Amino acid sequence: MRVTSNLDDVRVCPDCDQINWVNDRASSRCQRCGHFLGGHTLSVSHTIALIIAALILLIPATEMTFVGYSVSGQGQQMTLLDSSRKLAAFHEQWLAIVVLLSVVVLPALFLLASATILMWRERVNYRFGRWLVRAIKYIRVWMMADVFLIGALISFIKLAGYATIEFGYGVVAFAGFVSLLLLVVERMKRHPLWPADEEASNYRNMVGQSAHEHHVVGCPVCYAANQPTHAECWRCHEPLWTARLGRTSLTFALLLAAALMLIPAQLLPIMETVALGSAQPQTIVGGVLSLWQSGDIPIAIIVFVASLVIPIAKILILATLAILAQQDTSKRPKSALWLYRVTDWIGRWSMIDIFVVAVLVALVRNGALMSVYPGHAAIAFASTVILTMLAAMSFDTRQFWARKPTE
């Protein structure tokens, strides 16, 4: 079974606003900036098989022992869900919800929605089907199962110097789940899920030109060309207020909020370790120094870059790009767009430190002998990461080309 469409299509690039002519027989990218606009038809049965396998693996990943450790004759085990349960038990409900949603709930919803779209694409209610395809685009941004896996591995390395680590079947199942999830995400990007329509042919004579110059609004979800009077996209019904140019003020506001939250995130303890009755608060920088001094230099570098360099660099880079776009001083829009894409992609990896805390809090529970508690900086740091991600989503890269001739 293969997804097919019977028409070629006009799609407006969401990154540079150029109108492109694409088809479902080959992978198509924007001719101006290279943004991926659609792919050739893929085997639906293969994708569904990957989805089913991933959902099956999620069951043992959440129910079976994730990892265990033992020290001085005492041991502790945890499951994947304990990483959020223990945070909630220490009155960090907001942080617990973030971990549960990003690691388990949203990936599961993404897989279920993708399977529904592919299996009942011709029979499902049309409006409901369009809602599902729009939903998976937004869900995909906030899934962080792969980041959690790396964070868990860093946690195990931190503990290895103090205790004996024993991996359970849960971590193996979760690693398999993450691998399959990434494959499904990539395939869903390439499936031509939006059928072409006769209305697209009305814009054929504008191909290669800027949509803004012709008073055309490109849908940010399905890339369809729309008239400026439309309140929602004619194809996917996405509200078109999200596609209007000039939302730099929102980007600046989110960046300012992220910068303010970054101050307590770096100054306050992100977790507190109690060993033999002695409490040892640890900041993010303190954790990096501890890893460095214990000889785990590569891990220390990873944590330092993800937890300190990336958040600060992302705020500064996005603010600079927003100023350049607003002042119309960017002479090399492709370079500016490349910098934005890299900044946007690496932003989510700052959540590594939050997931390290979640795993350690769930696993290290031996009373006064050795226990780990979440610190106040954890909420502030998670807020910083989320705010910078929202700032990147609100930034309109089409501003780099809005008042410039087509290259």
C-alpha positions in Angstrom: 0.0 0.0 0.0 1.4 3.4 -1.0 0.2 6.9 -0.5 -0.4 8.6 -3.8 -1.6 11.9 -5.0 -2.9 12.6 -8.5 -1.7 16.2 -8.9 1.5 18.2 -8.8 1.4 21.0 -6.2 2.4 24.6 -5.4 4.0 25.0 -2.0 5.2 28.2 -0.3 8.5 27.7 1.6 7.9 28.6 5.3 11.6 29.6 5.7 12.1 32.1 2.8 8.6 32.6 1.4 9.4 31.5 -2.2 6.7 29.8 -4.2 7.8 26.3 -5.4 6.3 23.7 -7.8 6.7 20.2 -6.4 5.5 16.7 -7.1 5.2 13.4 -5.3 7.6 11.5 -7.5 10.8 12.8 -6.0 11.9 14.6 -2.8 11.4 18.3 -3.2 13.3 21.2 -1.6 12.9 24.9 -1.9 14.9 26.2 -4.8 16.1 29.3 -2.8 16.9 28.0 0.7 16.7 24.2 0.5 13.9 23.7 3.0 12.4 20.2 2.6 8.9 20.7 1.2 7.8 17.1 0.5 9.0 13.7 -0.4 8.3 10.9 -2.8 5.7 8.2 -2.1 6.8 5.7 0.5 5.6 2.3 1.6 2.8 2.8 4.1 3.0 -0.8 5.3 6.6 -0.4 6.2 6.0 2.7 8.2 3.0 1.1 10.0 5.2 -1.9 10.9 7.8 0.5 12.5 5.0 2.2 14.4 3.6 -1.0 15.8 7.0 -2.2 16.8 7.8 1.0 18.5 4.5 1.0 20.5 5.1 -2.7 21.5 8.6 -1.7 22.8 7.2 1.2 24.8 5.3 -1.3 27.1 8.4 -3.0 28.5 10.3 0.3 28.4 7.9 1.8 30.9 7.0 -1.3 32.9 10.3 -3.2 33.3 13.3 -2.2 35.4 15.1 0.6 33.6 18.3 0.5 35.7 19.5 -0.5 39.2 22.5 0.3 41.4 24.0 -1.0 44.6 26.4 0.5 47.1 27.5 -0.7 50.5 25.1 -3.6 50.3 22.1 -1.5 49.6 20.5 -1.1 46.2 17.7 0.6 44.3 15.9 0.1 41.1 13.8 2.4 38.9 11.4 2.2 36.0 11.1 4.8 33.2 8.0 6.3 34.7 9.7 6.7 38.1 11.6 9.6 36.6 8.4 11.7 36.7 6.7 10.0 39.7 9.6 10.8 42.1 9.7 14.4 40.9 5.9 14.7 41.6 6.5 13.2 45.1 8.9 16.0 45.9 6.3 18.6 44.9 7.9 19.3 41.5 4.7 18.5 39.6 5.4 20.9 36.8 8.7 19.3 36.1 7.2 15.9 36.4 4.6 16.8 33.8 7.3 18.1 31.4 9.3 14.9 31.7 6.3 12.6 31.3 4.9 14.5 28.3 8.2 14.9 26.4 9.5 11.4 27.0 6.4 9.1 26.9 3.1 10.7 26.3 3.8 12.9 23.2 5.9 10.2 21.4 3.1 7.7 22.0 0.5 10.2 20.7 2.6 10.9 17.7 2.9 7.2 16.8 -0.8 6.6 17.3 -1.8 9.7 15.3 0.6 8.7 12.5 -0.8 5.2 12.4 -4.4 6.5 12.2 -3.5 8.8 9.3 -1.8 6.1 7.3 -4.2 3.3 7.9 -7.5 5.2 7.4 -6.3 8.1 5.2 -9.1 7.6 2.7 -11.8 6.6 5.2 -11.2 8.8 8.2 -13.3 12.0 8.6 -11.7 14.6 6.4 -11.7 17.3 9.0 -10.4 15.0 11.7 -7.7 13.7 9.4 -6.5 17.2 8.6 -6.5 17.9 12.4 -4.3 14.9 13.0 -1.8 15.8 10.4 -1.5 19.3 11.8 -1.2 17.8 15.3 1.8 15.6 14.6 3.7 18.5 13.1 3.5 20.4 16.4 3.9 17.3 18.6 7.1 16.4 16.8 8.8 19.6 18.1 8.3 18.7 21.8 9.3 15.0 21.7 12.5 14.4 23.6 12.9 10.7 24.1 16.3 10.7 22.4 17.5 13.5 24.7 16.3 11.6 27.7 18.2 8.5 26.7 21.5 10.5 26.5 20.7 12.2 29.8 20.1 8.8 31.4 23.5 7.5 30.1 25.2 10.6 31.6 23.4 9.8 34.9 24.7 6.3 34.9 28.3 7.5 34.2 28.0 9.9 37.2 26.9 7.0 39.4 29.5 4.6 38.1 32.2 6.0 40.4 30.1 5.5 43.5 28.1 2.4 42.9 27.6 -0.7 40.7 25.2 -0.1 37.8 23.0 -2.8 36.5 21.0 -2.2 33.3 17.5 -3.6 33.1 15.5 -4.8 30.1 13.6 -1.5 30.3 16.6 0.6 29.1 17.2 -1.8 26.2 13.5 -1.6 25.2 13.6 2.1 25.5 16.7 2.4 23.3 14.9 0.3 20.7 11.8 2.5 21.0 13.8 5.7 20.5 15.5 4.3 17.4 12.2 3.3 15.8 10.6 6.6 16.8 13.3 8.5 15.0 12.8 6.4 11.9 9.0 7.0 12.0 9.5 10.7 12.4 11.8 10.8 9.4 9.4 8.8 7.3 6.4 10.9 8.3 8.3 14.0 7.1 8.5 12.4 3.7 5.0 11.0 3.2 2.9 13.2 0.9 0.1 13.4 3.4 -1.5 16.5 1.9 -3.4 15.7 -1.3 -2.8 18.3 -4.1 -5.8 20.3 -5.2 -6.9 22.2 -8.3 -6.7 25.4 -6.4 -2.9 25.1 -6.3 -2.7 25.5 -10.0 -3.9 29.2 -9.6 -0.5 30.0 -8.3 1.6 28.2 -11.0 2.6 31.4 -12.8 4.1 32.7 -9.5 6.6 29.9 -9.1 10.1 31.1 -8.2 8.9 34.4 -6.8 8.2 35.6 -3.2 4.7 34.9 -2.0 4.7 38.2 0.0 5.3 40.2 -3.2 2.1 38.8 -4.7 0.1 39.2 -1.4 0.0 35.4 -1.0 0.1 33.8 2.4 1.9 30.5 2.8 0.5 28.0 5.3 3.2 27.1 7.9 1.8 23.5 8.2 1.0 22.2 4.7 2.7 25.0 2.7 -0.4 25.7 0.6 -0.7 29.2 -1.0 -3.6 31.2 0.3 -5.2 34.5 -0.4 -4.5 37.2 2.2 -8.2 37.5 3.0 -8.4 33.8 4.2 -8.7 33.3 7.9 -7.5 29.7 7.7 -5.8 27.5 5.2 -8.0 26.2 2.4 -6.3 22.8 2.6 -5.5 22.0 6.3 -7.6 24.7 8.1 -4.6 26.0 10.0 -5.3 29.5 11.3 -3.3 31.8 9.1 -2.6 34.4 11.8 0.4 32.2 12.6 1.8 32.8 9.0 1.8 36.7 9.1 5.1 38.5 8.9 6.4 40.7 11.7 6.2 39.0 15.0 9.7 40.0 16.2 8.3 41.6 19.4 7.1 38.2 20.6 10.5 36.7 20.0 12.2 39.5 22.0 9.7 39.0 24.9 10.3 35.3 25.0 14.1 35.8 24.9 14.0 38.3 27.7 11.9 35.9 29.8 14.4 33.1 29.0 17.4 35.3 30.0 15.8 36.2 33.3 15.0 32.6 34.1 18.6 31.6 33.2 19.9 33.6 36.2 18.4 31.5 39.0 18.9 28.4 36.8 22.7 28.9 37.0 23.0 30.3 40.5 20.7 28.0 42.5 21.3 24.3 43.1 19.9 22.1 40.4 20.0 19.1 42.7 21.0 18.2 46.3 22.9 15.1 47.2 22.7 13.7 50.7 25.6 11.4 51.5 26.1 9.9 55.0 23.8 12.6 56.4 25.7 15.5 54.8 23.8 17.6 52.3 25.8 18.8 49.2 23.9 21.2 47.0 25.1 21.2 43.4 24.7 23.9 40.7 25.0 23.2 37.0 28.6 24.5 36.9 29.4 22.5 40.1 28.2 19.3 38.3 30.4 20.0 35.4 33.4 20.5 37.7 32.6 17.3 39.5 32.6 15.3 36.3 35.8 16.9 35.1 37.6 16.2 38.4 36.4 12.6 38.4 38.0 12.1 35.0 34.8 12.0 32.9 36.1 14.9 30.7 34.0 14.1 27.6 30.8 14.0 29.6 31.7 17.2 31.5 32.2 18.9 28.1 28.8 17.6 26.9 27.0 18.8 30.0 28.8 22.2 30.0 27.9 22.8 26.3 24.3 21.6 26.6 23.6 23.3 30.0 25.5 26.6 29.8 26.9 27.3 26.3 23.8 26.4 24.3 21.2 28.4 26.3 23.3 31.5 26.4 24.4 31.2 22.7 20.8 30.6 21.6 19.5 33.7 23.3 22.3 35.9 21.9 22.1 34.4 18.4 18.3 34.7 18.1 18.4 38.2 19.5 21.0 39.2 17.0 19.1 37.6 14.1 15.9 39.3 15.1 17.7 42.7 15.2 19.2 42.1 11.7 15.9 41.0 10.3 14.1 44.0 11.8 16.7 46.5 10.6 17.0 44.9 7.1 20.8 44.7 7.4 21.3 41.0 6.6 23.2 40.9 3.4 23.6 37.1 3.4 20.1 35.7 4.2 21.1 32.1 3.4 23.9 32.3 6.0 21.6 33.9 8.6 19.0 31.1 7.9 21.6 28.4 8.3 22.6 29.9 11.6 19.0 30.0 12.7 18.4 26.3 11.8 21.5 25.1 13.7 20.5 27.2 16.7 16.9 25.9 16.6 18.0 22.3 16.3 20.4 22.2 19.2 18.1 24.1 21.6 16.2 21.0 22.8 19.4 19.3 23.8 19.7 21.6 26.8 17.1 19.5 28.5 19.8 16.9 29.1 20.5 18.3 32.6 16.9 18.2 33.6 16.7 14.5 32.6 19.9 13.8 34.5 18.2 15.2 37.6 15.0 13.2 36.9 16.9 9.9 36.6 19.1 10.5 39.7 16.2 11.6 41.9 14.3 8.4 40.9 17.2 6.1 41.3 19.3 7.3 44.2 16.9 6.8 47.2 18.9 5.2 50.1 17.9 7.6 52.9 20.8 9.2 54.7 23.3 6.9 53.1 22.9 8.5 49.7 19.9 10.3 48.2 19.4 12.9 45.5 16.7 15.6 45.7 15.7 18.1 43.0 16.8 21.7 43.4 15.0 24.9 42.7 17.2 25.6 39.6 15.6 22.6 37.8 12.3 24.4 37.2 14.1 27.7 36.2 16.3 25.8 33.8 13.5 23.8 32.2 11.6 27.1 31.8 14.6 28.6 30.1 14.8 25.8 27.6 11.1 25.9 26.8 11.1 29.7 26.4 14.0 29.6 24.0 12.3 26.9 22.0 9.1 29.0 21.8 11.3 32.0 20.8 12.8 30.1 18.0 9.3 29.0 16.8 8.0 32.5 16.9 10.9 33.9 14.9 10.0 34.5 11.2 13.0 33.7 9.0 11.1 35.0 6.0 12.0 38.5 7.2 15.5 38.0 5.8 14.0 37.9 2.3 10.9 40.2 2.8 12.4 43.3 1.4 15.2 41.8 -0.7 15.2 40.7 -4.4 15.1 36.9 -5.1 18.6 35.5 -5.2 
